[in-house]
């Protein structure tokens, strides 16, 4: 299981519908909204930032 970097939900890498590549690493998301938020500012989420517009 992977952890969605936006909302921290567990996501199964084998069945994840939403993914994104950043600096050679694949990230997995529970919902399209989390993927979009991440892609807007990936470094912020990877440094531990959270979202105030949770869209899962």
C-alpha positions as CSV (number, residue, x, y, z in Angstrom):
1,X,0.0,0.0,0.0
2,X,1.1,3.5,-0.8
3,X,0.2,6.7,1.1
4,X,-1.6,9.4,-0.8
5,X,0.7,12.4,-0.2
6,X,-2.2,14.8,0.0
7,X,-4.7,13.2,2.3
8,X,-2.5,10.4,3.7
9,X,-5.1,7.7,2.8
10,X,-3.8,4.2,2.0
11,X,-3.9,3.5,-1.8
12,X,-3.3,0.1,-3.4
13,X,-0.7,0.6,-6.1
14,X,-2.1,-2.3,-8.1
15,X,-5.6,-0.8,-8.4
16,X,-4.9,2.9,-8.1
17,X,-6.8,4.9,-10.7
18,X,-4.9,8.1,-10.2
19,X,-1.1,8.4,-10.3
20,X,1.5,11.1,-10.9
21,X,5.2,11.1,-11.6
22,X,7.4,13.6,-9.9
23,X,11.2,13.6,-10.1
24,X,11.3,9.9,-11.1
25,X,8.9,8.7,-8.4
26,X,5.4,7.5,-8.9
27,X,2.8,8.8,-6.4
28,X,-0.7,7.2,-5.9
29,X,-3.9,9.0,-5.1
30,X,-7.3,8.0,-3.7
31,X,-9.1,10.6,-5.9
32,X,-8.7,12.9,-8.8
33,X,-8.9,16.0,-6.6
34,X,-5.9,14.8,-4.5
35,X,-3.9,14.2,-7.7
36,X,-4.7,17.6,-9.0
37,X,-3.8,19.3,-5.7
38,X,-0.5,17.4,-5.7
39,X,0.4,18.4,-9.3
40,X,-0.3,22.0,-8.5
41,X,2.4,22.0,-5.8
42,X,4.1,18.6,-5.3
43,X,7.1,19.9,-3.2
44,X,4.8,21.4,-0.6
45,X,3.0,18.1,-0.1
46,X,6.2,16.1,-0.1
47,X,7.5,18.4,2.7
48,X,4.5,17.5,4.9
49,X,2.0,20.1,3.8
50,X,-1.7,19.2,3.9
51,X,-4.6,20.5,2.1
52,X,-7.4,22.7,3.3
53,X,-9.5,21.8,0.2
54,X,-9.8,18.1,0.8
55,X,-11.6,16.7,-2.2
56,X,-11.5,12.9,-1.7
